[in-house]
Amino acid sequence: MKLITAMIQPHKLPDVKQALFDAEVHKMTVSTAVGAGEQKGYEEAYRGVIHTINLLNKVEIQIAVNDDFVEKTVEAIIKGARTGAIGDGKIFIQELTDAVRIRTGERGTAAIG
């Protein structure tokens, strides 16, 4: 079992969700986040004062998958999120030691589905 965490551009979320649904990955958790990366932010003027904005809006997607779904999940995220520009995001893959479905008490791969 693996936990896949992807940080993507907010406007790419619909494309990523569609790519995941096409790859038969339907379970996910989506959160809003802010962060800094290679983009290093931007400057904007407000009432004549220059402000540096270095924490940019991102979307965090977390998906727990069984081992046979890891590559197709990663490929779907890349397909939906890639623009070729700096700031497309990152994907992190971590080992998931256990999972428990609260409703039934199932554990491990059965809990993920």
VEXSE-831082 format. One line per 3 residues: their letters; for each residue x, y, z of C-alpha. Coordinates in steps of 0.2 Angstrom, whole numbers, m for minus. Layout:
A = X:Y:Z ~ ...;
//
This chain:
MKL = 0:0:0 ~ 6:18:m4 ~ 0:35:0;
ITA = 2:47:m15 ~ 2:65:m11 ~ 2:77:m26;
MIQ = 4:96:m25 ~ m4:104:m41 ~ m10:121:m48;
PHK = m28:124:m42 ~ m34:127:m60 ~ m28:110:m65;
LPD = m39:101:m52 ~ m53:97:m64 ~ m41:89:m77;
VKQ = m32:79:m64 ~ m49:73:m57 ~ m54:68:m74;
ALF = m38:59:m78 ~ m39:49:m61 ~ m57:44:m65;
DAE = m52:38:m82 ~ m39:28:m73 ~ m52:20:m62;
VHK = m46:30:m46 ~ m61:37:m38 ~ m55:39:m20;
MTV = m46:55:m15 ~ m44:69:m2 ~ m42:86:m9;
STA = m36:101:2 ~ m31:119:m2 ~ m13:124:3;
VGA = 0:137:1 ~ 18:135:m3 ~ 34:141:m10;
GEQ = 44:132:m23 ~ 55:136:m38 ~ 43:150:m44;
KGY = 48:161:m29 ~ 32:171:m30 ~ 29:187:m38;
EEA = 27:206:m33 ~ 11:216:m35 ~ 7:234:m31;
YRG = m7:239:m19 ~ m10:258:m17 ~ 7:262:m22;
VIH = 16:249:m11 ~ 25:234:m18 ~ 21:218:m9;
TIN = 30:202:m12 ~ 19:186:m13 ~ 30:171:m10;
LLN = 17:158:m4 ~ 7:153:m19 ~ m10:144:m19;
KVE = m9:125:m22 ~ m20:110:m21 ~ m15:95:m11;
IQI = m22:78:m17 ~ m20:63:m6 ~ m24:45:m12;
AVN = m21:29:m3 ~ m19:15:m16 ~ m14:m3:m17;
DDF = 3:m7:m25 ~ m5:m12:m42 ~ m13:5:m44;
VEK = 3:16:m40 ~ 9:18:m57 ~ m8:21:m66;
TVE = m12:34:m52 ~ 5:43:m54 ~ 3:43:m73;
AII = m15:50:m72 ~ m9:64:m60 ~ 5:69:m72;
KGA = m7:68:m87 ~ m19:80:m79 ~ m7:92:m71;
RTG = 7:94:m83 ~ 8:111:m92 ~ 27:111:m95;
AIG = 30:127:m85 ~ 38:129:m68 ~ 25:126:m54;
DGK = 17:111:m61 ~ 19:103:m44 ~ 26:87:m36;
IFI = 21:70:m32 ~ 27:61:m16 ~ 25:42:m14;
QEL = 26:35:4 ~ 24:18:11 ~ 8:15:20;
TDA = 10:3:34 ~ m9:0:38 ~ m26:7:35;
VRI = m42:4:44 ~ m60:6:37 ~ m70:13:51;
RTG = m87:7:46 ~ m82:m12:44 ~ m66:m13:54;
ERG = m57:m20:38 ~ m38:m18:38 ~ m24:m17:25;
TAA = m27:m18:7 ~ m46:m23:10 ~ m48:m6:18;
IG = m42:4:4 ~ m52:m5:m9;
//
